[in-house]
């Protein structure tokens, strides 16, 4: 049996620690905001137009390529488990 759902590290901590949930994944909100700020700045400055295939640098996160329908994917989510869950407070 597998348990699935959605929660933040703070909401899921006790369930990870007691073994109810082995791990779960989310994107870090700070990284999502960081990427959105860089994309917005690149768009506002004219560095990009939002067209598919355009590239821009997002500081410490590296280079990103705009996808279909002007989408930008942060990348793989962070997997939270007993070894790292206490490092996150959100």
N, C-alpha and C positions, 0 to 999 in steps of 0.2 A: 504494500500500500504506500502511496506517496501523498504527501500533503502539499498543496500549493496555495498561493495567495499573494497578497501584496502588503508590504509594511516597511517601515523605516527600520534602521538598525536599533533605535531606541525601543520601538514597538516589538521587535522580534528577538531582542537579546535573550530574554529568559527562556524562550522556546529553543533557541540555538544551544544555549548552555545546558539545558536539561535533556537535549537529544531529540526533542519532538520534531525539530527541523534540522537537517544536516547543514544546509546552506540555502541561500537565496541570492538573487542578483538585482542590482539597481544601478543606474547611472548616478554618479555623484552630482548633486545639485550645484555645487560650486563649479565643477567642470562644465556643466551645461550652461550656466550663466556666463562663464569665462568665454566659451566658444561663441555664444550668442552676441556678446559684446564685441568680440573681434570681427564677427561676420557683419554686424551692424555698422561698425566703424569702416570696414572695407567697402560696404555698400554706399554709405554716406559720402565717403571720400572719392567715389568713382573708381576705386581699384577693381571692383567687380560690379557686374550688373545683375547678377543672380541667374545668369544663363548656365545651362548644363555644361559641365566640362571646365568651367573656370576654376582656378586655384587661388588660394590665399593662405597666408601664414597666420596661425592663431597662437602666437607667443609660445609658451612652454608646451602647448599641446601639439605643436608641429603644423604641417601643411594639410589642408583639406581641399577636397574637390567637390564642387556643387553637383548634385545629382539631378535626376529628372524632377520636374515640377519645382525647381529651386530648393530641393531638400539638401540638408547637410546632416550627416550622421556622425554623432560623437565617436562612436566606435564601440568595442565590446564593453559590456557593463562590468562593474566591480562585483566579484563574488564575495559575499560575506559568510563566514563560518566561525567556528569556535576559536580559530587561531588569530582572527583579526577583528572580530566584532567590537571589542572594547576600544579599538582605535578610532571609532566613529561616534559622533554625538549629534545625531539629527533624526 
